[in-house]
Amino acid sequence: MKKIIQILIFVLPMFLNHDVLGQQRFPKPEFESGYIQPSPLTPEPRSAILEYVDVLILLIVLSLASWLAIRKRSRRGILWLSVFSLLYFGFYREGCICPIGSIQNVVLTFFDPAYKISVYVLLFFLLPLLFALFFGRTFCAAACPLGALQDLIIVKPISSPRWLNKTLGFIPYIYLSLAVLFAAAGTDFIICRYDPFVGFFRTEGQFLMIALGISLLGIGMFYARPYCRIFCPYGVLLNWMSGFARWHLSITPAECVQCKLCANSCPFDAIDYPTDEKERAGKSSSSSLKRFLFFTLLIPVWIVIGGYTGSRTHIYLSKAHPDVYLAELLIARPELKSDLKNLDIQAFLESGKSMDELVKSAEIIRRKFYTGGWIMGGFLGLVLGLMLMNQMIFRRRRDYVTNRNNCFSCGRCMDYCPVGKEIKL
């Protein structure tokens, strides 16, 4: 409704007086009744003290989550802590600022000298990564409102094939690469724009995004945490850090007794089973070594192929930037300059910039996308090559253990383990 009113305010004077556009788009109303136009009020930004209160609460939640997961081993405590995070960081703070979206702020700081990131945003970006480096993905367990919202609606999770999980696991790398590219080129913050759950936290949003959020929650009743597992770009960074964690949630507090009770406890398929030695014995070690070396040598090839492919996408991707889109539109259809209904074109004409300046700006942006496309594609090629090479590495496991990279540290598996508990018959 607000957008309709804004359009009417802009278009209506065209039918009343065409000279108005040359003077002022929104002239002050003239009344003879002594009416005085009120000055607009700008809402005050959130105070610095309250921002650091958010940081302090995040630090406390991460600390408690790590303690509950590793020392206390309490699934119930982690669950209630996640409910608090959902209420505070989600509905009260309306999902902003969040570590997931802060990726873009950090990237833009490196590529735009005029943009300065606040310490508040930087801490939100770094703290979960630091905790993941020492304690695993406890941010996902209890501090992330997006994860908590999905975790609470899991009804009857199904287990998906390992090959499917591996394939879907490549999508977050694509999303992260695109988010970094768009932020570096000063085009858009696509993580925030396409956040499927922020509309719930703010009780408003575009219909398509609300529909996407509802769809993901519906899928999440059976395929647990679909956004976290298939899309979350911050999860890529947490995945890297958690793999080197000094301490990490474990299924059993002591030696595994091979009871297999935990086998189906994880709704995220993040439990690695003991190695099947019989299956391993049927494979030749020399052939495995040859395959490993082959896929290792293929990594540079994947990087080149990925870089070239990414560079070829720069023409299409750069159109997301308003300068590139507008320049192409006016070059192809110069008659649109007289279209008074096109607000983008009229805003450009009133800005005082020449067509040459617009085209030059579009060329600079397109070159950024070309270079960024090479880097993005090369990175994805490297990831794909490492994933394929990793499939050739044999890891001997005697027990059921959590996969350190993919485990969300939710603690469900701990409740199934009888070790250290008093079993009543």
Secondary structure as the mmCIF struct_conf table of DSSP 4:
data_model
#
loop_
_struct_conf.conf_type_id
_struct_conf.id
_struct_conf.beg_label_comp_id
_struct_conf.beg_label_asym_id
_struct_conf.beg_label_seq_id
_struct_conf.end_label_comp_id
_struct_conf.end_label_asym_id
_struct_conf.end_label_seq_id
HELX_RH_AL_P HELX_RH_AL_P1 LYS A 2 LEU A 16
TURN_TY1_P TURN_TY1_P1 HIS A 18 ASP A 19
HELX_RH_AL_P HELX_RH_AL_P2 VAL A 20 GLN A 23
BEND BEND1 ARG A 25 PHE A 26
HELX_LH_PP_P HELX_LH_PP_P1 PRO A 27 PRO A 29
BEND BEND2 GLU A 32 SER A 33
HELX_LH_PP_P HELX_LH_PP_P2 GLN A 37 PRO A 40
HELX_LH_PP_P HELX_LH_PP_P3 THR A 42 SER A 47
HELX_RH_AL_P HELX_RH_AL_P3 ALA A 48 SER A 66
HELX_RH_PI_P HELX_RH_PI_P1 TRP A 67 LYS A 72
HELX_RH_AL_P HELX_RH_AL_P4 ARG A 75 SER A 85
HELX_RH_PI_P HELX_RH_PI_P2 LEU A 86 TYR A 92
TURN_TY1_P TURN_TY1_P2 ARG A 93 GLY A 95
BEND BEND3 ILE A 97 ILE A 97
HELX_RH_AL_P HELX_RH_AL_P5 PRO A 99 PHE A 111
TURN_TY1_P TURN_TY1_P3 PRO A 113 ALA A 114
HELX_RH_AL_P HELX_RH_AL_P6 VAL A 119 PHE A 135
BEND BEND4 ARG A 137 ARG A 137
HELX_RH_AL_P HELX_RH_AL_P7 THR A 138 THR A 138
HELX_RH_PI_P HELX_RH_PI_P3 PHE A 139 ALA A 143
HELX_RH_AL_P HELX_RH_AL_P8 PRO A 145 ASP A 151
TURN_TY1_P TURN_TY1_P4 LEU A 152 ILE A 153
BEND BEND5 LYS A 156 LYS A 156
HELX_LH_PP_P HELX_LH_PP_P4 SER A 159 PRO A 161
HELX_RH_AL_P HELX_RH_AL_P9 ARG A 162 LEU A 168
TURN_TY1_P TURN_TY1_P5 GLY A 169 PHE A 170
HELX_RH_AL_P HELX_RH_AL_P10 ILE A 171 ALA A 184
TURN_TY1_P TURN_TY1_P6 ALA A 185 GLY A 186
BEND BEND6 THR A 187 THR A 187
HELX_RH_AL_P HELX_RH_AL_P11 ILE A 190 ARG A 193
TURN_TY1_P TURN_TY1_P7 TYR A 194 TYR A 194
BEND BEND7 PRO A 196 PHE A 197
HELX_RH_AL_P HELX_RH_AL_P12 VAL A 198 ARG A 202
TURN_TY1_P TURN_TY1_P8 THR A 203 THR A 203
HELX_RH_AL_P HELX_RH_AL_P13 PHE A 207 GLY A 220
TURN_TY1_P TURN_TY1_P9 MET A 221 PHE A 222
BEND BEND8 TYR A 223 ALA A 224
HELX_RH_AL_P HELX_RH_AL_P14 PRO A 226 ILE A 230
TURN_TY1_P TURN_TY1_P10 PHE A 231 PHE A 231
BEND BEND9 PRO A 233 PRO A 233
HELX_RH_AL_P HELX_RH_AL_P15 TYR A 234 SER A 242
TURN_TY1_P TURN_TY1_P11 GLY A 243 PHE A 244
BEND BEND10 ARG A 246 TRP A 247
BEND BEND11 ILE A 251 ILE A 251
BEND BEND12 PRO A 253 ALA A 254
TURN_TY1_P TURN_TY1_P12 LEU A 261 SER A 265
TURN_TY1_P TURN_TY1_P13 PRO A 267 PHE A 268
STRN STRN1 ILE A 271 ASP A 272
HELX_LH_PP_P HELX_LH_PP_P5 TYR A 273 THR A 275
HELX_RH_AL_P HELX_RH_AL_P16 GLU A 277 ALA A 281
TURN_TY1_P TURN_TY1_P14 GLY A 282 GLY A 282
BEND BEND13 LYS A 283 LYS A 283
HELX_RH_AL_P HELX_RH_AL_P17 SER A 285 LEU A 297
TURN_TY1_P TURN_TY1_P15 LEU A 298 LEU A 298
HELX_RH_AL_P HELX_RH_AL_P18 ILE A 299 ARG A 312
TURN_TY1_P TURN_TY1_P16 THR A 313 THR A 313
HELX_RH_AL_P HELX_RH_AL_P19 HIS A 314 SER A 318
TURN_TY1_P TURN_TY1_P17 LYS A 319 ALA A 320
BEND BEND14 HIS A 321 HIS A 321
HELX_RH_AL_P HELX_RH_AL_P20 PRO A 322 ALA A 332
HELX_RH_3T_P HELX_RH_3T_P1 PRO A 334 SER A 338
TURN_TY1_P TURN_TY1_P18 LEU A 340 LYS A 341
HELX_RH_AL_P HELX_RH_AL_P21 LEU A 343 SER A 351
TURN_TY1_P TURN_TY1_P19 GLY A 352 GLY A 352
HELX_RH_AL_P HELX_RH_AL_P22 MET A 355 ASN A 390
TURN_TY1_P TURN_TY1_P20 GLN A 391 MET A 392
BEND BEND15 ARG A 398 ASP A 399
STRN STRN2 VAL A 401 THR A 402
TURN_TY1_P TURN_TY1_P21 ARG A 404 ASN A 406
HELX_RH_AL_P HELX_RH_AL_P23 ARG A 412 TYR A 416
TURN_TY1_P TURN_TY1_P22 VAL A 419 GLY A 420
BEND BEND16 LYS A 421 LYS A 421
#
